[in-house]
Amino acid sequence: MKITYESIGEIRSPFMAPEGTPIQPTAAGAAAGRIELLPEYQEGLKDLAGFSHLILLYHCHQAGKASLTVKPFMENKEHGIFSIRAPSRPNSIGLSIVQLEKIEANILYIKDVDILDKTPLLDIKPYVPEFDRRDEVKIGWMEANINKLSSVKDDGRFADN
């Protein structure tokens, strides 16, 4: 089955290339960016300003060819693609939770950005802790490596070369 999506805007960030980009929003060090929503979607922003965080779904436009097993950034051992968050996937869809600073017309100013500049945006959803937070969470193989999160950056291994 073929599924087609159209971008609703573009994510702008200080990260021009995969190399050096934070690998998760919580490791982004409050990196600032913005969403340039296409004007025809501006009406959909009604009441969004009351939320502090957003879930962004986007197309990883610089991701390389998908592989079902890869070495993630925080470890040198291969894992199945569905047990990691690498961008080179069967469907190169990214997900980030960012902080919303303000909205001016069709421009959303955001922080905690771990997304490449000019990334096509697919959707925006409000982050609601009561919907999205889970208790008693297990993080599998990442348990032994999560302490590396703040120091590990993208090294380009999943980029389209």
C-alpha positions as CSV (number, residue, x, y, z in Angstrom):
1,M,0.0,0.0,0.0
2,K,1.4,3.4,-1.0
3,I,0.9,6.2,1.5
4,T,1.7,9.8,0.6
5,Y,2.1,12.8,2.8
6,E,2.6,16.5,2.0
7,S,4.8,18.8,4.1
8,I,2.8,21.4,6.2
9,G,5.9,23.5,6.6
10,E,9.6,23.5,7.3
11,I,11.7,23.2,10.5
12,R,14.6,25.7,10.7
13,S,17.5,25.0,13.0
14,P,21.2,25.8,13.5
15,F,22.1,22.3,12.4
16,M,23.1,22.4,8.7
17,A,24.5,18.9,8.5
18,P,23.9,15.6,10.4
19,E,27.4,15.7,11.9
20,G,27.3,17.4,15.3
21,T,23.5,17.5,15.6
22,P,22.2,16.5,19.1
23,I,20.8,12.9,18.9
24,Q,17.7,13.7,21.1
25,P,15.9,16.9,22.2
26,T,16.9,16.6,25.8
27,A,20.5,16.7,24.7
28,A,20.1,19.7,22.5
29,G,21.1,22.2,25.2
30,A,18.1,24.4,24.5
31,A,19.1,24.8,20.9
32,A,16.6,27.3,19.3
33,G,14.8,27.0,16.0
34,R,11.5,27.8,14.4
35,I,8.8,26.2,12.4
36,E,7.7,28.0,9.3
37,L,4.2,26.6,8.8
38,L,2.7,27.1,5.3
39,P,0.2,30.0,5.5
40,E,-2.7,27.8,4.6
41,Y,-2.3,25.9,7.8
42,Q,-2.1,28.9,10.1
43,E,-5.7,28.6,11.2
44,G,-4.8,25.2,12.7
45,L,-2.6,26.9,15.3
46,K,-5.7,28.3,17.1
47,D,-5.3,27.6,20.9
48,L,-1.8,26.0,20.5
49,A,-0.1,28.9,22.3
50,G,-1.4,27.6,25.6
51,F,0.9,24.5,25.4
52,S,4.5,24.5,26.6
53,H,5.7,21.6,24.5
54,L,4.9,20.1,21.1
55,I,5.4,16.7,19.4
56,L,6.8,17.2,15.9
57,L,6.5,14.5,13.3
58,Y,8.8,15.1,10.3
59,H,10.5,13.5,7.3
60,C,14.2,12.8,7.9
61,H,15.1,14.2,4.5
62,Q,18.8,13.6,4.8
63,A,18.6,10.0,6.1
64,G,20.5,7.3,4.2
65,K,19.3,4.0,3.0
66,A,17.3,2.0,5.6
67,S,18.9,-1.1,7.2
68,L,17.1,-3.4,9.6
69,T,20.1,-3.7,11.9
70,V,22.4,-0.8,12.7
71,K,24.9,0.5,15.3
72,P,23.2,3.3,17.2
73,F,25.1,6.4,18.3
74,M,25.4,5.4,21.9
75,E,26.8,1.9,21.3
76,N,29.0,0.0,18.9
77,K,26.9,-3.1,18.8
78,E,24.2,-3.7,16.2
79,H,20.5,-3.5,17.2
80,G,17.3,-3.9,15.2
81,I,16.1,-0.6,13.7
82,F,12.9,-0.7,15.6
83,S,14.8,-0.8,19.0
84,I,16.6,2.5,18.2
85,R,15.7,6.0,17.0
86,A,18.0,6.3,14.0
87,P,16.7,8.3,11.0
88,S,17.5,5.6,8.4
89,R,14.4,3.5,8.7
90,P,11.9,1.9,6.3
91,N,9.9,5.1,6.6
92,S,12.2,8.0,7.6
93,I,9.8,9.6,10.0
94,G,11.3,11.5,12.9
95,L,9.6,12.5,16.2
96,S,10.8,15.2,18.6
97,I,9.3,16.8,21.7
98,V,10.3,20.5,21.7
99,Q,9.5,23.5,23.8
100,L,7.2,26.1,22.4
101,E,8.4,29.7,23.1
102,K,5.9,31.7,21.1
103,I,3.8,31.9,17.9
104,E,3.8,34.8,15.5
105,A,1.4,34.4,12.7
106,N,2.5,31.1,11.0
107,I,5.9,31.0,12.7
108,L,6.5,28.9,15.8
109,Y,9.6,29.6,17.9
110,I,10.9,26.5,19.6
111,K,13.7,25.2,21.8
112,D,15.4,21.8,22.5
113,V,15.7,21.3,18.7
114,D,17.6,18.2,17.5
115,I,16.4,18.5,13.9
116,L,18.3,19.4,10.8
117,D,17.7,22.7,9.1
118,K,15.0,22.7,6.4
119,T,13.4,19.5,7.5
120,P,9.9,18.9,6.1
121,L,7.3,19.0,8.8
122,L,4.5,16.5,8.6
123,D,2.4,17.2,11.7
124,I,2.3,19.0,15.1
125,K,0.6,17.7,18.2
126,P,0.4,19.2,21.7
127,Y,2.4,17.4,24.4
128,V,0.1,16.5,27.3
129,P,1.9,14.7,30.2
130,E,-1.3,12.9,31.2
131,F,-1.5,11.4,27.7
132,D,2.1,10.9,26.9
133,R,4.0,10.1,30.2
134,R,4.3,6.5,31.3
135,D,5.3,5.1,34.7
136,E,7.4,2.0,35.2
137,V,9.2,2.3,31.9
138,K,12.0,-0.1,30.7
139,I,14.5,1.2,28.1
140,G,16.1,-2.1,27.0
141,W,19.7,-2.0,25.8
142,M,19.8,1.7,26.3
143,E,19.9,1.3,30.1
144,A,23.6,0.7,30.0
145,N,24.2,3.7,27.7
146,I,21.8,6.4,28.6
147,N,24.5,8.2,30.6
148,K,26.2,9.0,27.2
149,L,23.2,11.0,25.9
150,S,24.4,14.5,26.7
151,S,27.9,13.9,25.2
152,V,27.1,11.9,22.0
153,K,26.4,13.9,18.8
154,D,25.5,12.7,15.4
155,D,28.6,11.5,13.5
156,G,26.9,11.3,10.1
157,R,26.5,7.5,10.1
158,F,22.9,7.6,9.0
159,A,23.2,10.5,6.5
160,D,22.5,10.2,2.8
161,N,26.0,10.3,1.3
